């Protein structure tokens, strides 16, 4: 119920924003309120989501910086997580044995970066927040916090691509890599995302990807098995190998229809949308999300996670579409599409479906501590694992 109320709040203010029903003062207050809502929901979650047990165990085992005389090289022994995340844990472990303070800090930093990026790139801030909440927030802010840090650094770095500031971009990506190794693969994006391609190139690109996924052509496993020996970091090698053997296929249901419709919208209205300086970068990002979802279908979990770096382009592209339509009916139909799109991607959480049981009910740390409530985190996580395993049999 909590997530549904959260969704409705965002949808309500998104509609007011689209209809230009809020004065600047009210809009600023709503913006601040939503920042608090995003931050505290993620930062004060208690045994909610999927990745928290691993993070908690890591935090419990790591030593504080006062225990090894500031020799940060000591942290390289923790190969399961990246160096930057290990340093951050060690610093907080020196302050407190309670991981909740670390979660609260990370949520603050990631949402600060997110809101800054949205305010910079989006034409409709609250609409973008609604789409982010529905497509990214549960997977990263409430679970994969390391990639959440990396993704938000990547968002900030997109401005460097537009301004052709290569050194700044590389430094930001290196920083992101300190928290999630997958960010290494973002380095070549500097040379790709700001390039303009003809519509026919995009269409052929999509058709080939869909065919590869639909026919289930395997090509990545061969490459990984051939070259995995070249990877020297355990964090890369072990994850690539484990992800490559999680069998999965891509379905072509409602989500596929939504994304094809978006693709058509973006190409049909491309001439008008290109008036926004960031449009090409986000359009190419969206194309890359297709690549990692359909071309790399063999690496099911890896490709789905990596896709998030680029699928986030929708939070901006959809905001650009709104101003293309002047007629009220068309704008309302587009808003209805945005709501439907958002509901589809957040449905397992806001409607408390079995696949989202690890997130429901939402547990708030302050409330559970204040009233000494018993957490059901481990039980729900076990049930989630059984649901996930049965769906992949």
DATA-V698212 format. One line per field, one symbol per residue. ss: DSSP state (2 for helix, 1 for strand, 0 for the rest). phi: phi as a letter, one per 40 degrees, with the letter a starting at -180 (. if undefined). burial: 1 if it has 24 or more other C-alpha atoms within 12 Angstrom, else 0. A space follows every 50 residues. Layout:
BEGIN
ss=???
phi=???
burial=???
END
This chain:
BEGIN
ss=02222222222222222200000222222222222222222220100000 02222222222000222000022222200000222222222222200002 22222222222222222222200022222222222220000000222222 22222222222200022222222222200022222222222000000022 22222222222222200002222222222200022222222222000000 00022222222222222202222000002222222222222222200002 22222222222002222222220000022222222222222222222222 0002220000000122222200000022222222222222200
phi=.dcccdcccccccccccccfcbcdccccccdcdccccccccccbcbfbhb cccccccccccccccccbfgcccdccccccbccccccccccccccacccc ccdcccccccccccccccccbccbdcccccccdcbbdccbccaccccccc ccccdccccccccfbcccccccccccccbacdcdccdccdcbccccbcdc ccccdccccccdcccgccacdcccccbccccccdccdcccccccbcdabb cbcccccdccccdcdccccddcccccccddccccccccccdccbcbcccd ccccccdcdbccdccbdccccdccbccdccccccccccccdccdcbdccc bfcdcbccbbccbcdcccccbfcccbdccccccccccccccbc
burial=00110110111011101100000000000110011011111111111111 11001101100111100000010010011111111111111111000011 11111111111111101110111111111111111111111111111111 11111111111100000011011111111111111110110011000000 01001100110110000001100100000000001100111011010111 00000000100110111011001001111111111111111111111111 11111111111111111111111100000000011011101111111111 0001111111111110000000001010011001000000000
END
